C-alpha cells in the first residue's frame, strides 16, 4: 500500500489519497479503487490527465485496473 501512496503523491496534481483497496482479479491481474484529492482550480480535462498519469504509474506496481474517484481540496479541506 505504501508504494501505491508514494506513486500517487509523486503524481503532479494529486495532494492526497485514501480509501485504497487492492485485490487480485485473476492470477495475473490486480485491481485498485481509491479516492484521490486534487486542487480546487483543476479543470475536468486536467483531472482526467492526472488520473491517466496515476493509472500509468500503477501499472508499474502491477495494478492493471484502477478506478479512481476524484475529491476536490477546497481551502485546506477535502470534500
PDB file of N, CA, C and O in Angstrom, chain B, residues numbered from 101:
ATOM      1  N   UNK B 101       0.815  -1.198   0.000  1.00  0.00           N
ATOM      2  CA  UNK B 101       0.000   0.000   0.000  1.00  0.00           C
ATOM      3  C   UNK B 101       0.858   1.261   0.000  1.00  0.00           C
ATOM      4  O   UNK B 101       0.501   2.262  -0.622  1.00  0.00           O
ATOM      5  N   UNK B 102       1.986   1.208   0.697  1.00  0.00           N
ATOM      6  CA  UNK B 102       2.841   2.389   0.760  1.00  0.00           C
ATOM      7  C   UNK B 102       3.357   2.779  -0.620  1.00  0.00           C
ATOM      8  O   UNK B 102       3.451   3.967  -0.930  1.00  0.00           O
ATOM      9  N   UNK B 103       3.690   1.796  -1.452  1.00  0.00           N
ATOM     10  CA  UNK B 103       4.171   2.107  -2.798  1.00  0.00           C
ATOM     11  C   UNK B 103       3.084   2.766  -3.630  1.00  0.00           C
ATOM     12  O   UNK B 103       3.372   3.635  -4.452  1.00  0.00           O
ATOM     13  N   UNK B 104       1.842   2.360  -3.424  1.00  0.00           N
ATOM     14  CA  UNK B 104       0.715   2.982  -4.119  1.00  0.00           C
ATOM     15  C   UNK B 104       0.577   4.432  -3.669  1.00  0.00           C
ATOM     16  O   UNK B 104       0.413   5.327  -4.498  1.00  0.00           O
ATOM     17  N   UNK B 105       0.642   4.664  -2.368  1.00  0.00           N
ATOM     18  CA  UNK B 105       0.560   6.038  -1.843  1.00  0.00           C
ATOM     19  C   UNK B 105       1.694   6.893  -2.385  1.00  0.00           C
ATOM     20  O   UNK B 105       1.475   8.033  -2.795  1.00  0.00           O
ATOM     21  N   UNK B 106       2.904   6.347  -2.387  1.00  0.00           N
ATOM     22  CA  UNK B 106       4.055   7.086  -2.895  1.00  0.00           C
ATOM     23  C   UNK B 106       3.873   7.450  -4.359  1.00  0.00           C
ATOM     24  O   UNK B 106       4.154   8.579  -4.760  1.00  0.00           O
ATOM     25  N   UNK B 107       3.402   6.496  -5.161  1.00  0.00           N
ATOM     26  CA  UNK B 107       3.184   6.753  -6.586  1.00  0.00           C
ATOM     27  C   UNK B 107       2.144   7.848  -6.774  1.00  0.00           C
ATOM     28  O   UNK B 107       2.299   8.713  -7.636  1.00  0.00           O
ATOM     29  N   UNK B 108       1.085   7.815  -5.972  1.00  0.00           N
ATOM     30  CA  UNK B 108       0.031   8.825  -6.086  1.00  0.00           C
ATOM     31  C   UNK B 108       0.558  10.199  -5.709  1.00  0.00           C
ATOM     32  O   UNK B 108       0.315  11.173  -6.420  1.00  0.00           O
ATOM     33  N   UNK B 109       1.268  10.285  -4.611  1.00  0.00           N
ATOM     34  CA  UNK B 109       1.729  11.584  -4.133  1.00  0.00           C
ATOM     35  C   UNK B 109       2.851  12.161  -4.987  1.00  0.00           C
ATOM     36  O   UNK B 109       3.112  13.363  -4.928  1.00  0.00           O
ATOM     37  N   UNK B 110       3.521  11.327  -5.780  1.00  0.00           N
ATOM     38  CA  UNK B 110       4.525  11.806  -6.730  1.00  0.00           C
ATOM     39  C   UNK B 110       3.876  12.305  -8.015  1.00  0.00           C
ATOM     40  O   UNK B 110       4.520  12.998  -8.803  1.00  0.00           O
ATOM     41  N   UNK B 111       2.620  11.965  -8.232  1.00  0.00           N
ATOM     42  CA  UNK B 111       1.918  12.358  -9.446  1.00  0.00           C
ATOM     43  C   UNK B 111       1.514  13.824  -9.350  1.00  0.00           C
ATOM     44  O   UNK B 111       0.823  14.221  -8.411  1.00  0.00           O
ATOM     45  N   UNK B 112       1.939  14.617 -10.307  1.00  0.00           N
ATOM     46  CA  UNK B 112       1.636  16.048 -10.317  1.00  0.00           C
ATOM     47  C   UNK B 112       0.124  16.252 -10.305  1.00  0.00           C
ATOM     48  O   UNK B 112      -0.603  15.674 -11.113  1.00  0.00           O
ATOM     49  N   UNK B 113      -0.337  17.091  -9.366  1.00  0.00           N
ATOM     50  CA  UNK B 113      -1.752  17.413  -9.265  1.00  0.00           C
ATOM     51  C   UNK B 113      -2.475  16.696  -8.150  1.00  0.00           C
ATOM     52  O   UNK B 113      -3.572  17.105  -7.769  1.00  0.00           O
ATOM     53  N   UNK B 114      -1.890  15.631  -7.610  1.00  0.00           N
ATOM     54  CA  UNK B 114      -2.529  14.877  -6.529  1.00  0.00           C
ATOM     55  C   UNK B 114      -1.957  15.345  -5.194  1.00  0.00           C
ATOM     56  O   UNK B 114      -0.742  15.355  -4.999  1.00  0.00           O
ATOM     57  N   UNK B 115      -2.844  15.733  -4.277  1.00  0.00           N
ATOM     58  CA  UNK B 115      -2.402  16.198  -2.957  1.00  0.00           C
ATOM     59  C   UNK B 115      -2.673  15.182  -1.860  1.00  0.00           C
ATOM     60  O   UNK B 115      -2.194  15.346  -0.738  1.00  0.00           O
ATOM     61  N   UNK B 116      -3.436  14.132  -2.165  1.00  0.00           N
ATOM     62  CA  UNK B 116      -3.724  13.112  -1.162  1.00  0.00           C
ATOM     63  C   UNK B 116      -4.412  11.917  -1.786  1.00  0.00           C
ATOM     64  O   UNK B 116      -4.923  11.991  -2.904  1.00  0.00           O
ATOM     65  N   UNK B 117      -4.421  10.824  -1.060  1.00  0.00           N
ATOM     66  CA  UNK B 117      -5.088   9.593  -1.498  1.00  0.00           C
ATOM     67  C   UNK B 117      -5.557   8.847  -0.263  1.00  0.00           C
ATOM     68  O   UNK B 117      -4.848   8.800   0.742  1.00  0.00           O
ATOM     69  N   UNK B 118      -6.747   8.264  -0.327  1.00  0.00           N
ATOM     70  CA  UNK B 118      -7.268   7.475   0.791  1.00  0.00           C
ATOM     71  C   UNK B 118      -8.302   6.485   0.269  1.00  0.00           C
ATOM     72  O   UNK B 118      -8.569   6.433  -0.931  1.00  0.00           O
ATOM     73  N   UNK B 119      -8.880   5.705   1.168  1.00  0.00           N
ATOM     74  CA  UNK B 119      -9.827   4.633   0.810  1.00  0.00           C
ATOM     75  C   UNK B 119      -9.250   3.742  -0.290  1.00  0.00           C
ATOM     76  O   UNK B 119      -9.898   3.481  -1.303  1.00  0.00           O
ATOM     77  N   UNK B 120      -8.038   3.292  -0.070  1.00  0.00           N
ATOM     78  CA  UNK B 120      -7.332   2.469  -1.060  1.00  0.00           C
ATOM     79  C   UNK B 120      -7.667   0.998  -0.828  1.00  0.00           C
ATOM     80  O   UNK B 120      -7.537   0.480   0.280  1.00  0.00           O
ATOM     81  N   UNK B 121      -8.100   0.345  -1.897  1.00  0.00           N
ATOM     82  CA  UNK B 121      -8.393  -1.091  -1.845  1.00  0.00           C
ATOM     83  C   UNK B 121      -7.740  -1.737  -3.061  1.00  0.00           C
ATOM     84  O   UNK B 121      -7.936  -1.287  -4.190  1.00  0.00           O
ATOM     85  N   UNK B 122      -6.961  -2.798  -2.827  1.00  0.00           N
ATOM     86  CA  UNK B 122      -6.292  -3.527  -3.898  1.00  0.00           C
ATOM     87  C   UNK B 122      -6.631  -4.995  -3.744  1.00  0.00           C
ATOM     88  O   UNK B 122      -6.626  -5.527  -2.634  1.00  0.00           O
ATOM     89  N   UNK B 123      -6.928  -5.658  -4.868  1.00  0.00           N
ATOM     90  CA  UNK B 123      -7.226  -7.083  -4.818  1.00  0.00           C
ATOM     91  C   UNK B 123      -6.882  -7.730  -6.153  1.00  0.00           C
ATOM     92  O   UNK B 123      -6.786  -7.058  -7.180  1.00  0.00           O
ATOM     93  N   UNK B 124      -6.697  -9.046  -6.119  1.00  0.00           N
ATOM     94  CA  UNK B 124      -6.417  -9.812  -7.333  1.00  0.00           C
ATOM     95  C   UNK B 124      -7.735 -10.116  -8.034  1.00  0.00           C
ATOM     96  O   UNK B 124      -8.700 -10.544  -7.400  1.00  0.00           O
ATOM     97  N   UNK B 125      -7.770  -9.892  -9.353  1.00  0.00           N
ATOM     98  CA  UNK B 125      -8.965 -10.253 -10.119  1.00  0.00           C
ATOM     99  C   UNK B 125      -8.715 -11.500 -10.961  1.00  0.00           C
ATOM    100  O   UNK B 125      -9.641 -12.062 -11.545  1.00  0.00           O
ATOM    101  N   UNK B 126      -7.467 -11.921 -11.016  1.00  0.00           N
ATOM    102  CA  UNK B 126      -7.089 -13.187 -11.639  1.00  0.00           C
ATOM    103  C   UNK B 126      -5.704 -13.543 -11.117  1.00  0.00           C
ATOM    104  O   UNK B 126      -5.167 -12.860 -10.245  1.00  0.00           O
ATOM    105  N   UNK B 127      -5.144 -14.587 -11.642  1.00  0.00           N
ATOM    106  CA  UNK B 127      -3.809 -14.979 -11.182  1.00  0.00           C
ATOM    107  C   UNK B 127      -2.722 -14.049 -11.709  1.00  0.00           C
ATOM    108  O   UNK B 127      -1.591 -14.082 -11.225  1.00  0.00           O
ATOM    109  N   UNK B 128      -3.058 -13.215 -12.700  1.00  0.00           N
ATOM    110  CA  UNK B 128      -2.050 -12.323 -13.283  1.00  0.00           C
ATOM    111  C   UNK B 128      -2.422 -10.846 -13.251  1.00  0.00           C
ATOM    112  O   UNK B 128      -1.613 -10.004 -13.642  1.00  0.00           O
ATOM    113  N   UNK B 129      -3.637 -10.510 -12.789  1.00  0.00           N
ATOM    114  CA  UNK B 129      -4.062  -9.115 -12.816  1.00  0.00           C
ATOM    115  C   UNK B 129      -4.614  -8.665 -11.465  1.00  0.00           C
ATOM    116  O   UNK B 129      -5.292  -9.413 -10.761  1.00  0.00           O
ATOM    117  N   UNK B 130      -4.296  -7.413 -11.135  1.00  0.00           N
ATOM    118  CA  UNK B 130      -4.760  -6.807  -9.891  1.00  0.00           C
ATOM    119  C   UNK B 130      -5.605  -5.579 -10.190  1.00  0.00           C
ATOM    120  O   UNK B 130      -5.479  -4.960 -11.246  1.00  0.00           O
ATOM    121  N   UNK B 131      -6.469  -5.241  -9.240  1.00  0.00           N
ATOM    122  CA  UNK B 131      -7.331  -4.073  -9.374  1.00  0.00           C
ATOM    123  C   UNK B 131      -7.177  -3.181  -8.152  1.00  0.00           C
ATOM    124  O   UNK B 131      -6.727  -3.618  -7.092  1.00  0.00           O
ATOM    125  N   UNK B 132      -7.561  -1.920  -8.324  1.00  0.00           N
ATOM    126  CA  UNK B 132      -7.474  -0.945  -7.248  1.00  0.00           C
ATOM    127  C   UNK B 132      -8.651   0.009  -7.339  1.00  0.00           C
ATOM    128  O   UNK B 132      -9.074   0.384  -8.433  1.00  0.00           O
ATOM    129  N   UNK B 133      -9.178   0.399  -6.186  1.00  0.00           N
ATOM    130  CA  UNK B 133     -10.075   1.548  -6.100  1.00  0.00           C
ATOM    131  C   UNK B 133      -9.488   2.481  -5.059  1.00  0.00           C
ATOM    132  O   UNK B 133      -8.904   2.036  -4.070  1.00  0.00           O
ATOM    133  N   UNK B 134      -9.647   3.791  -5.287  1.00  0.00           N
ATOM    134  CA  UNK B 134      -9.114   4.775  -4.344  1.00  0.00           C
ATOM    135  C   UNK B 134      -9.755   6.124  -4.601  1.00  0.00           C
ATOM    136  O   UNK B 134     -10.291   6.381  -5.680  1.00  0.00           O
ATOM    137  N   UNK B 135      -9.693   6.981  -3.593  1.00  0.00           N
ATOM    138  CA  UNK B 135     -10.111   8.375  -3.712  1.00  0.00           C
ATOM    139  C   UNK B 135      -8.839   9.200  -3.793  1.00  0.00           C
ATOM    140  O   UNK B 135      -7.964   9.084  -2.935  1.00  0.00           O
ATOM    141  N   UNK B 136      -8.733  10.038  -4.828  1.00  0.00           N
ATOM    142  CA  UNK B 136      -7.591  10.933  -4.926  1.00  0.00           C
ATOM    143  C   UNK B 136      -8.068  12.371  -4.735  1.00  0.00           C
ATOM    144  O   UNK B 136      -9.159  12.742  -5.168  1.00  0.00           O
ATOM    145  N   UNK B 137      -7.239  13.161  -4.087  1.00  0.00           N
ATOM    146  CA  UNK B 137      -7.579  14.555  -3.797  1.00  0.00           C
ATOM    147  C   UNK B 137      -6.753  15.450  -4.710  1.00  0.00           C
ATOM    148  O   UNK B 137      -5.532  15.323  -4.802  1.00  0.00           O
ATOM    149  N   UNK B 138      -7.465  16.372  -5.392  1.00  0.00           N
ATOM    150  CA  UNK B 138      -6.814  17.330  -6.276  1.00  0.00           C
ATOM    151  C   UNK B 138      -7.223  18.741  -5.870  1.00  0.00           C
ATOM    152  O   UNK B 138      -8.177  18.928  -5.114  1.00  0.00           O
ATOM    153  N   UNK B 139      -6.500  19.725  -6.375  1.00  0.00           N
ATOM    154  CA  UNK B 139      -6.768  21.119  -6.029  1.00  0.00           C
ATOM    155  C   UNK B 139      -8.055  21.624  -6.667  1.00  0.00           C
ATOM    156  O   UNK B 139      -8.483  21.136  -7.712  1.00  0.00           O
ATOM    157  N   UNK B 140      -8.655  22.601  -6.023  1.00  0.00           N
ATOM    158  CA  UNK B 140      -9.931  23.188  -6.428  1.00  0.00           C
ATOM    159  C   UNK B 140      -9.917  23.737  -7.853  1.00  0.00           C
ATOM    160  O   UNK B 140     -10.906  23.594  -8.571  1.00  0.00           O
ATOM    161  N   UNK B 141      -8.838  24.351  -8.269  1.00  0.00           N
ATOM    162  CA  UNK B 141      -8.756  25.015  -9.567  1.00  0.00           C
ATOM    163  C   UNK B 141      -8.562  24.062 -10.745  1.00  0.00           C
ATOM    164  O   UNK B 141      -8.511  24.516 -11.888  1.00  0.00           O
ATOM    165  N   UNK B 142      -8.455  22.782 -10.505  1.00  0.00           N
ATOM    166  CA  UNK B 142      -8.165  21.805 -11.552  1.00  0.00           C
ATOM    167  C   UNK B 142      -9.373  21.643 -12.480  1.00  0.00           C
ATOM    168  O   UNK B 142     -10.491  21.410 -12.021  1.00  0.00           O
ATOM    169  N   UNK B 143      -9.136  21.769 -13.782  1.00  0.00           N
ATOM    170  CA  UNK B 143     -10.211  21.588 -14.763  1.00  0.00           C
ATOM    171  C   UNK B 143     -10.517  20.099 -14.933  1.00  0.00           C
ATOM    172  O   UNK B 143      -9.737  19.243 -14.516  1.00  0.00           O
ATOM    173  N   UNK B 144     -11.645  19.808 -15.541  1.00  0.00           N
ATOM    174  CA  UNK B 144     -12.022  18.420 -15.801  1.00  0.00           C
ATOM    175  C   UNK B 144     -10.986  17.751 -16.696  1.00  0.00           C
ATOM    176  O   UNK B 144     -10.614  16.599 -16.472  1.00  0.00           O
ATOM    177  N   UNK B 145     -10.523  18.473 -17.708  1.00  0.00           N
ATOM    178  CA  UNK B 145      -9.508  17.932 -18.609  1.00  0.00           C
ATOM    179  C   UNK B 145      -8.223  17.607 -17.849  1.00  0.00           C
ATOM    180  O   UNK B 145      -7.629  16.548 -18.054  1.00  0.00           O
ATOM    181  N   UNK B 146      -7.799  18.508 -16.980  1.00  0.00           N
ATOM    182  CA  UNK B 146      -6.593  18.273 -16.175  1.00  0.00           C
ATOM    183  C   UNK B 146      -6.802  17.095 -15.230  1.00  0.00           C
ATOM    184  O   UNK B 146      -5.896  16.284 -15.041  1.00  0.00           O
ATOM    185  N   UNK B 147      -7.991  16.994 -14.635  1.00  0.00           N
ATOM    186  CA  UNK B 147      -8.285  15.887 -13.715  1.00  0.00           C
ATOM    187  C   UNK B 147      -8.189  14.546 -14.435  1.00  0.00           C
ATOM    188  O   UNK B 147      -7.662  13.577 -13.888  1.00  0.00           O
ATOM    189  N   UNK B 148      -8.700  14.492 -15.664  1.00  0.00           N
ATOM    190  CA  UNK B 148      -8.623  13.246 -16.442  1.00  0.00           C
ATOM    191  C   UNK B 148      -7.166  12.899 -16.745  1.00  0.00           C
ATOM    192  O   UNK B 148      -6.785  11.729 -16.712  1.00  0.00           O
ATOM    193  N   UNK B 149      -6.359  13.907 -17.037  1.00  0.00           N
ATOM    194  CA  UNK B 149      -4.941  13.670 -17.307  1.00  0.00           C
ATOM    195  C   UNK B 149      -4.231  13.171 -16.050  1.00  0.00           C
ATOM    196  O   UNK B 149      -3.402  12.263 -16.121  1.00  0.00           O
ATOM    197  N   UNK B 150      -4.555  13.762 -14.907  1.00  0.00           N
ATOM    198  CA  UNK B 150      -3.972  13.327 -13.633  1.00  0.00           C
ATOM    199  C   UNK B 150      -4.310  11.861 -13.377  1.00  0.00           C
ATOM    200  O   UNK B 150      -3.438  11.075 -13.007  1.00  0.00           O
ATOM    201  N   UNK B 151      -5.567  11.497 -13.572  1.00  0.00           N
ATOM    202  CA  UNK B 151      -5.972  10.100 -13.384  1.00  0.00           C
ATOM    203  C   UNK B 151      -5.214   9.177 -14.340  1.00  0.00           C
ATOM    204  O   UNK B 151      -4.757   8.105 -13.942  1.00  0.00           O
ATOM    205  N   UNK B 152      -5.083   9.593 -15.592  1.00  0.00           N
ATOM    206  CA  UNK B 152      -4.347   8.778 -16.566  1.00  0.00           C
ATOM    207  C   UNK B 152      -2.894   8.601 -16.184  1.00  0.00           C
ATOM    208  O   UNK B 152      -2.335   7.514 -16.329  1.00  0.00           O
ATOM    209  N   UNK B 153      -2.274   9.674 -15.695  1.00  0.00           N
ATOM    210  CA  UNK B 153      -0.874   9.586 -15.259  1.00  0.00           C
ATOM    211  C   UNK B 153      -0.711   8.628 -14.083  1.00  0.00           C
ATOM    212  O   UNK B 153       0.235   7.842 -14.039  1.00  0.00           O
ATOM    213  N   UNK B 154      -1.645   8.698 -13.128  1.00  0.00           N
ATOM    214  CA  UNK B 154      -1.555   7.786 -11.988  1.00  0.00           C
ATOM    215  C   UNK B 154      -1.803   6.346 -12.423  1.00  0.00           C
ATOM    216  O   UNK B 154      -1.108   5.436 -11.969  1.00  0.00           O
ATOM    217  N   UNK B 155      -2.775   6.130 -13.289  1.00  0.00           N
ATOM    218  CA  UNK B 155      -3.034   4.764 -13.766  1.00  0.00           C
ATOM    219  C   UNK B 155      -1.793   4.186 -14.445  1.00  0.00           C
ATOM    220  O   UNK B 155      -1.487   3.004 -14.284  1.00  0.00           O
ATOM    221  N   UNK B 156      -1.081   5.017 -15.200  1.00  0.00           N
ATOM    222  CA  UNK B 156       0.157   4.566 -15.838  1.00  0.00           C
ATOM    223  C   UNK B 156       1.190   4.161 -14.777  1.00  0.00           C
ATOM    224  O   UNK B 156       1.834   3.120 -14.896  1.00  0.00           O
ATOM    225  N   UNK B 157       1.338   4.986 -13.749  1.00  0.00           N
ATOM    226  CA  UNK B 157       2.280   4.666 -12.675  1.00  0.00           C
ATOM    227  C   UNK B 157       1.870   3.393 -11.941  1.00  0.00           C
ATOM    228  O   UNK B 157       2.728   2.605 -11.545  1.00  0.00           O
ATOM    229  N   UNK B 158       0.578   3.185 -11.757  1.00  0.00           N
ATOM    230  CA  UNK B 158       0.101   1.992 -11.054  1.00  0.00           C
ATOM    231  C   UNK B 158       0.392   0.718 -11.836  1.00  0.00           C
ATOM    232  O   UNK B 158       0.571  -0.347 -11.246  1.00  0.00           O
ATOM    233  N   UNK B 159       0.439   0.821 -13.156  1.00  0.00           N
ATOM    234  CA  UNK B 159       0.809  -0.351 -13.959  1.00  0.00           C
ATOM    235  C   UNK B 159       2.205  -0.832 -13.587  1.00  0.00           C
ATOM    236  O   UNK B 159       2.480  -2.030 -13.647  1.00  0.00           O
ATOM    237  N   UNK B 160       3.086   0.080 -13.205  1.00  0.00           N
ATOM    238  CA  UNK B 160       4.432  -0.294 -12.764  1.00  0.00           C
ATOM    239  C   UNK B 160       4.404  -0.966 -11.391  1.00  0.00           C
ATOM    240  O   UNK B 160       5.389  -1.578 -10.978  1.00  0.00           O
ATOM    241  N   UNK B 161       3.282  -0.854 -10.687  1.00  0.00           N
ATOM    242  CA  UNK B 161       3.084  -1.520  -9.392  1.00  0.00           C
ATOM    243  C   UNK B 161       2.287  -2.818  -9.568  1.00  0.00           C
ATOM    244  O   UNK B 161       1.814  -3.396  -8.590  1.00  0.00           O
ATOM    245  N   UNK B 162       2.142  -3.273 -10.816  1.00  0.00           N
ATOM    246  CA  UNK B 162       1.401  -4.488 -11.163  1.00  0.00           C
ATOM    247  C   UNK B 162      -0.103  -4.351 -10.869  1.00  0.00           C
ATOM    248  O   UNK B 162      -0.759  -5.318 -10.482  1.00  0.00           O
ATOM    249  N   UNK B 163      -0.629  -3.148 -11.057  1.00  0.00           N
ATOM    250  CA  UNK B 163      -2.074  -2.909 -10.931  1.00  0.00           C
ATOM    251  C   UNK B 163      -2.576  -2.528 -12.312  1.00  0.00           C
ATOM    252  O   UNK B 163      -2.299  -1.436 -12.809  1.00  0.00           O
ATOM    253  N   UNK B 164      -3.316  -3.440 -12.924  1.00  0.00           N
ATOM    254  CA  UNK B 164      -3.751  -3.264 -14.306  1.00  0.00           C
ATOM    255  C   UNK B 164      -5.097  -2.555 -14.446  1.00  0.00           C
ATOM    256  O   UNK B 164      -5.380  -1.972 -15.492  1.00  0.00           O
ATOM    257  N   UNK B 165      -5.921  -2.597 -13.413  1.00  0.00           N
ATOM    258  CA  UNK B 165      -7.254  -1.978 -13.464  1.00  0.00           C
ATOM    259  C   UNK B 165      -7.421  -1.067 -12.251  1.00  0.00           C
ATOM    260  O   UNK B 165      -7.372  -1.531 -11.112  1.00  0.00           O
ATOM    261  N   UNK B 166      -7.618   0.234 -12.497  1.00  0.00           N
ATOM    262  CA  UNK B 166      -7.771   1.182 -11.394  1.00  0.00           C
ATOM    263  C   UNK B 166      -9.023   2.026 -11.598  1.00  0.00           C
ATOM    264  O   UNK B 166      -9.250   2.573 -12.677  1.00  0.00           O
ATOM    265  N   UNK B 167      -9.826   2.123 -10.551  1.00  0.00           N
ATOM    266  CA  UNK B 167     -10.969   3.019 -10.530  1.00  0.00           C
ATOM    267  C   UNK B 167     -10.655   4.090  -9.498  1.00  0.00           C
ATOM    268  O   UNK B 167     -10.488   3.801  -8.314  1.00  0.00           O
ATOM    269  N   UNK B 168     -10.575   5.341  -9.967  1.00  0.00           N
ATOM    270  CA  UNK B 168     -10.161   6.447  -9.113  1.00  0.00           C
ATOM    271  C   UNK B 168     -11.290   7.456  -8.996  1.00  0.00           C
ATOM    272  O   UNK B 168     -11.788   7.963 -10.001  1.00  0.00           O
ATOM    273  N   UNK B 169     -11.688   7.744  -7.772  1.00  0.00           N
ATOM    274  CA  UNK B 169     -12.695   8.770  -7.511  1.00  0.00           C
ATOM    275  C   UNK B 169     -11.969  10.057  -7.144  1.00  0.00           C
ATOM    276  O   UNK B 169     -11.051  10.059  -6.323  1.00  0.00           O
ATOM    277  N   UNK B 170     -12.396  11.144  -7.763  1.00  0.00           N
ATOM    278  CA  UNK B 170     -11.761  12.437  -7.511  1.00  0.00           C
ATOM    279  C   UNK B 170     -12.494  13.190  -6.418  1.00  0.00           C
ATOM    280  O   UNK B 170     -13.723  13.254  -6.403  1.00  0.00           O
ATOM    281  N   UNK B 171     -11.724  13.758  -5.506  1.00  0.00           N
ATOM    282  CA  UNK B 171     -12.240  14.670  -4.493  1.00  0.00           C
ATOM    283  C   UNK B 171     -11.497  15.986  -4.657  1.00  0.00           C
ATOM    284  O   UNK B 171     -10.312  15.998  -4.990  1.00  0.00           O
ATOM    285  N   UNK B 172     -12.185  17.081  -4.425  1.00  0.00           N
ATOM    286  CA  UNK B 172     -11.603  18.405  -4.597  1.00  0.00           C
ATOM    287  C   UNK B 172     -11.192  18.970  -3.243  1.00  0.00           C
ATOM    288  O   UNK B 172     -11.959  18.936  -2.280  1.00  0.00           O
ATOM    289  N   UNK B 173      -9.974  19.487  -3.189  1.00  0.00           N
ATOM    290  CA  UNK B 173      -9.465  20.138  -1.975  1.00  0.00           C
ATOM    291  C   UNK B 173      -9.810  21.618  -2.060  1.00  0.00           C
ATOM    292  O   UNK B 173      -9.365  22.312  -2.974  1.00  0.00           O
ATOM    293  N   UNK B 174     -10.601  22.100  -1.109  1.00  0.00           N
ATOM    294  CA  UNK B 174     -11.016  23.500  -1.075  1.00  0.00           C
ATOM    295  C   UNK B 174     -10.585  24.101   0.261  1.00  0.00           C
ATOM    296  O   UNK B 174     -10.991  23.625   1.321  1.00  0.00           O
ATOM    297  N   UNK B 175      -9.764  25.146   0.208  1.00  0.00           N
ATOM    298  CA  UNK B 175      -9.327  25.852   1.425  1.00  0.00           C
ATOM    299  C   UNK B 175      -8.823  24.895   2.496  1.00  0.00           C
ATOM    300  O   UNK B 175      -9.236  24.971   3.653  1.00  0.00           O
ATOM    301  N   UNK B 176      -7.925  23.991   2.102  1.00  0.00           N
ATOM    302  CA  UNK B 176      -7.318  23.022   3.021  1.00  0.00           C
ATOM    303  C   UNK B 176      -8.307  22.010   3.599  1.00  0.00           C
ATOM    304  O   UNK B 176      -7.989  21.326   4.572  1.00  0.00           O
ATOM    305  N   UNK B 177      -9.493  21.909   3.018  1.00  0.00           N
ATOM    306  CA  UNK B 177     -10.455  20.873   3.395  1.00  0.00           C
ATOM    307  C   UNK B 177     -10.766  20.040   2.182  1.00  0.00           C
ATOM    308  O   UNK B 177     -10.916  20.570   1.081  1.00  0.00           O
ATOM    309  N   UNK B 178     -10.866  18.740   2.370  1.00  0.00           N
ATOM    310  CA  UNK B 178     -11.272  17.903   1.242  1.00  0.00           C
ATOM    311  C   UNK B 178     -12.782  17.724   1.308  1.00  0.00           C
ATOM    312  O   UNK B 178     -13.379  17.687   2.384  1.00  0.00           O
ATOM    313  N   UNK B 179     -13.374  17.616   0.138  1.00  0.00           N
ATOM    314  CA  UNK B 179     -14.822  17.449   0.057  1.00  0.00           C
ATOM    315  C   UNK B 179     -15.157  16.109  -0.533  1.00  0.00           C
ATOM    316  O   UNK B 179     -16.332  15.778  -0.684  1.00  0.00           O
TER     317      UNK B 179
END
